[in-house]
Amino acid sequence: MANSPNSAPPLRQRPRFFVPILAGATLRERLIGCVGALVGILLTGMISGSVFGGGASLPLIVAPMGASAVLLFAVPASPLAQPWSIIGGNTISAFIGVLSAMLVPDPLIATGIGVALAIAAMSFARCLHPPGGAAALTAVLGGPVVASWGLWFPLVPVALNSCLLVGLGVLFHKLSRRSYPHVAVPVSNAHQTVDPPSDRRVGFTDADLDAALEALAETFDISRDDIDRLLRQVELQAAIRATPEILCRDIMSCDVISVRNNDDSELARSLLLKHNVRVLPVTDDDGRLVGTVGLRELSQAGAALTSTLAIPVTASPDDRAMSLLPALTSGKIHAVIIIDGQTRVLGLISQTDLLAASARAIFESKDLGNEAA
């Protein structure tokens, strides 16, 4: 279907200058960033003013905080936007800017030296923060107000503003359910052995990732751990796309062995052993899922069934089966419960079910390849 005259052209057809460069920057994320910057900058200035009275001898908030707010609220996952980057980067850079102004008579030369040394100092202190360059410039070119505060200027207002902004950022991101400070999800073996998790024993390795970064010889505004997580998600999405015809409803077990939440724990244990299954869905009287139980949960002597329930991992019958790969290869669960819109149990997909479907998809793709050849 042709594009209407008023519709925006696809990204590939737009001039490259107008193509967004922030991956994953949805409209919702940008609006959250705008609201966060509004709240953060406004409250930082108000709190600083209430502490020091807002006199003309001291600015309530320094200009680099605006740039810090862009990073803190628009790209909170960036290594450049973490708490130490903001506080340390701005404070150290302001201190170097003050020293440059004191020791170098020519303001033009002082600005160049201040920014250059600020970059070096932030790099060594592991707090690289682009607004730090602006903090160094502000310290050099701030005029009589900055000069009158001397070596106190990096602490008040720069460090004070930075600490307030970061504190407000942590609170704002917590309320908006965003991860900040950003910490990459640690990778560990669920069985507490030295082997890497099963999903990391195939595909690229840490050495491959390091070699690729070295070969590209560029600096990226994303942590190495996040690059690893992103690439593995790309692999998963490619696997899901390659098998669009396999849905959960196609491979799920429909005759599901389950127990009610008011049943005895001995009944659950006997059903697990009799049917040789690893997990049982637990439902209420209306058939709605309330949890799962396995031999591990039932190993607690004398425990009631309702006190040993595990939080279930669920999916819809129309979900693509390969989307269950992360859950069923994590080593933490053995089955995904398939439910309807009212959380009633419709079926169950075990690790064996998904393994059989994956093997079948591989064989079919090879057969198609041989026919094409």
Secondary structure, DSSP 8 states (H G I E B T S, - for coil): ----TTS---GGGS-GGGS--STT--HHHHHHHHHHHHHHHHHHHHHHHHHHTT-TTS-SS-THHHHHHHHHHH-TTSGGGSHHHHHHHHHHHHHHHHHHHHH-S-HHHHHHHHHHHHHHHHHHTT---THHHHHHHHHHH--HHHHHHGGGTIIIIIIHHHHHHHHHHHHHHHHTT---S--------TT-SSS--GGGSSS--HHHHHHHHHHHT---SS-HHHHHHHHHHHHHHHHHHH-TT-BHHHH-BSS---EETTS-HHHHHHHHHHHT-S-EEEE-TTSBEEEEE-HHHHTSTT--GGGS-B---EE-TTSBGGGGHHHHTSSS-SEEEEE-TT-BEEEEEEHHHHHHHHHHHHHHHHHHHHHH-
